[in-house]
Amino acid sequence: MHVMPRHRLTNYIRTERLRTGLSQSEFGELMGLTGSRVALAELEQRKQSARIVLMAEIIFGRPHRDLFPEMVEAMEHVVLDRAVAMEARLAERKDAFTKRKRAHLTALINRLQITYHYD
């Protein structure tokens, strides 16, 4: 089993591509991208497109969380903040439909808080 380096990169596309022995052009061919676009994706500090994230996950057989840890963590923090705000907005409503929403939001909030060890 391949272990990611201890330091955090924005993404691990290059790490995985090199581990598998694929050139940028070969990886690009699998993804339907040019080698130059692969080079940009390997260096990008911004969020990757869903297409790149999903294709990399399929090609490398690794979860997106392993390949794009900073992007996933940032998205999870945004969702957590939004879920907390939505749950607070719905707190006074007692109908069955809202109860279902709140149950889902509570589970989501708890899961994300456990992931990041929030109290």
C-alpha positions in Angstrom: 0.0 0.0 0.0 1.3 3.4 -1.0 1.5 6.0 1.8 1.3 9.6 1.0 4.1 11.9 2.2 3.7 13.5 5.6 3.8 17.1 4.2 0.5 18.2 2.6 0.4 19.1 -1.1 -2.5 20.8 -2.6 -3.1 17.7 -4.7 -1.3 14.4 -5.3 -1.9 14.0 -9.0 1.8 14.2 -9.8 2.8 11.9 -7.0 0.3 9.3 -8.1 1.1 9.7 -11.8 4.8 9.2 -11.1 4.1 6.2 -8.9 2.2 4.6 -11.7 4.9 5.4 -14.3 2.5 7.4 -16.5 3.9 10.4 -18.4 1.8 13.6 -18.4 0.8 12.8 -22.0 -0.3 9.3 -21.1 -2.2 10.4 -18.1 -3.8 13.2 -20.2 -4.8 10.7 -22.8 -6.6 8.6 -20.1 -8.3 11.8 -18.9 -9.0 13.3 -22.3 -6.7 16.2 -21.6 -3.5 17.5 -23.2 -0.2 16.9 -21.4 0.1 20.7 -20.8 -3.3 20.7 -19.1 -2.1 17.8 -16.9 1.0 19.9 -16.0 -1.3 22.8 -15.0 -3.5 20.5 -12.9 -0.5 19.1 -11.1 0.6 22.7 -10.2 -2.7 24.4 -9.6 -3.3 25.8 -6.1 -7.0 26.3 -6.8 -9.9 23.9 -6.8 -9.9 21.2 -9.5 -12.9 20.6 -11.7 -15.1 17.7 -10.7 -14.1 16.0 -14.0 -10.4 16.0 -13.0 -11.2 14.9 -9.4 -13.4 12.0 -10.5 -11.2 10.9 -13.4 -8.1 10.9 -11.2 -10.0 8.8 -8.6 -11.0 6.3 -11.3 -7.5 6.1 -12.9 -5.5 5.8 -9.7 -8.1 3.8 -7.7 -7.6 6.2 -4.8 -10.3 8.2 -3.0 -10.5 11.9 -3.8 -9.8 12.7 -0.2 -6.3 11.2 -0.7 -5.7 12.9 -4.0 -7.0 16.4 -3.1 -6.9 16.7 0.7 -6.8 20.4 1.0 -9.7 20.9 -1.5 -11.8 18.3 0.3 -11.1 19.8 3.7 -11.9 23.3 2.6 -15.2 22.1 1.1 -16.1 20.2 4.2 -15.6 23.3 6.3 -17.8 25.3 4.0 -20.5 22.7 4.2 -20.3 22.5 8.0 -20.7 26.2 8.3 -23.7 26.2 6.0 -25.3 23.1 7.7 -25.0 24.8 11.1 -26.6 27.9 9.8 -29.4 26.0 8.1 -30.1 23.9 11.1 -30.4 27.0 13.3 -32.8 28.5 10.8 -35.0 25.4 10.9 -34.9 24.9 14.7 -38.3 26.5 15.4 -40.2 24.5 12.8 -41.8 21.2 14.0 -43.4 19.7 10.9 -42.4 16.2 9.8 -40.6 17.4 6.6 -38.5 19.8 8.6 -37.8 17.1 11.2 -36.3 14.9 8.5 -34.2 17.8 7.2 -32.9 18.5 10.7 -32.1 14.9 11.4 -30.0 14.8 8.2 -28.3 18.1 9.0 -27.6 17.0 12.6 -26.0 13.8 11.3 -23.9 15.7 8.8 -22.8 18.3 11.4 -21.8 15.5 13.8 -19.9 13.6 11.2 -17.9 16.7 10.1 -17.3 17.8 13.7 -15.9 14.3 14.5 -13.7 14.5 11.4 -12.2 17.8 12.5 -12.4 17.1 16.3 -14.7 20.1 17.0 -16.6 20.3 20.3 
